[in-house]
Amino acid sequence: EVFPLEINLPLVLNELSLIQTALRDITSNQIKLLAPMTDRNKLNAMKFLNMLCMYSNISKPMLLPLLSCRMVRLSMEYGFCDDSIVGLATAGVSVAYFTDDIQLVSHIGKVSESLIEESPKKHVLRSRLCRELVTVLKMITE
């Protein structure tokens, strides 16, 4: 996966506008109907992107939308895996950070929560995403 060397607000907003359109009407059923991701390279890329999301949230927040949007695109193209849920939820966090589309943030949060609830790794996913979701809730309620 290749990312631009220069990350600026116009690039981030452009990426987010594409993902906002793609996720506006997405349902948990549509995501569950995706084939399982089997390509080892893509699975490894998703794990790596997941780790990068954790660190970029603190150290380089403008990278977060690019990472999460890439995870969503990989999932749509190559199939579903546990890291797909992280990508989707983190895309929602990115939308909350950089836009005022609270309805979409709420929608993505509900879809993500539904997928987490049905996952055998729901406790791990909840603990992984807890910090980001608390941050978004604080933003929405302030």
Residue pairs with C-beta under 8 A, 6 or more apart in sequence:
1 45
1 48
1 49
1 70
3 63
3 66
3 70
4 11
4 66
7 60
7 62
7 63
7 66
8 62
9 62
9 98
11 66
12 62
12 65
12 66
12 98
13 98
13 99
15 65
15 66
15 69
16 65
16 69
16 94
16 95
16 98
16 99
18 69
19 65
19 68
19 69
19 72
19 91
19 94
19 95
20 95
20 99
20 101
20 104
22 72
22 76
23 72
23 88
23 91
23 104
23 107
23 108
24 104
24 107
26 108
26 111
27 111
28 111
28 114
28 115
28 118
31 75
31 80
31 84
31 88
31 111
31 115
32 80
32 115
32 118
34 75
34 76
34 79
34 80
34 84
35 79
35 80
36 79
36 80
36 81
37 43
37 46
37 74
37 75
37 78
37 79
37 80
37 81
37 84
38 79
39 78
39 79
42 74
42 78
42 79
43 81
43 83
45 74
46 71
46 74
46 75
46 81
46 83
46 84
46 87
47 83
49 67
49 70
49 71
49 74
49 83
49 87
50 71
50 83
50 86
50 87
50 128
52 63
52 67
53 64
53 67
53 68
53 71
53 86
53 87
53 90
54 128
56 63
56 64
56 67
57 64
57 90
57 93
57 131
57 132
61 97
64 90
64 93
64 94
64 97
65 91
65 94
65 97
65 98
67 90
68 87
68 88
68 90
68 91
68 93
68 94
69 91
69 94
70 87
71 83
71 84
71 86
71 87
71 88
71 90
71 91
72 84
72 87
72 88
72 91
74 84
74 87
75 81
75 84
75 87
75 88
82 119
82 121
82 125
84 115
85 112
85 115
85 116
85 119
85 125
86 125
86 128
86 129
88 108
88 111
88 112
88 115
89 108
89 109
89 112
89 116
89 129
89 132
89 133
90 129
90 132
91 108
92 104
92 105
92 108
92 109
92 112
92 136
93 132
93 133
93 135
93 136
95 101
95 104
95 105
95 108
96 102
96 105
96 136
96 139
96 140
97 139
102 140
105 136
105 140
109 133
109 136
112 129
116 122
116 125
116 126
116 129
119 125
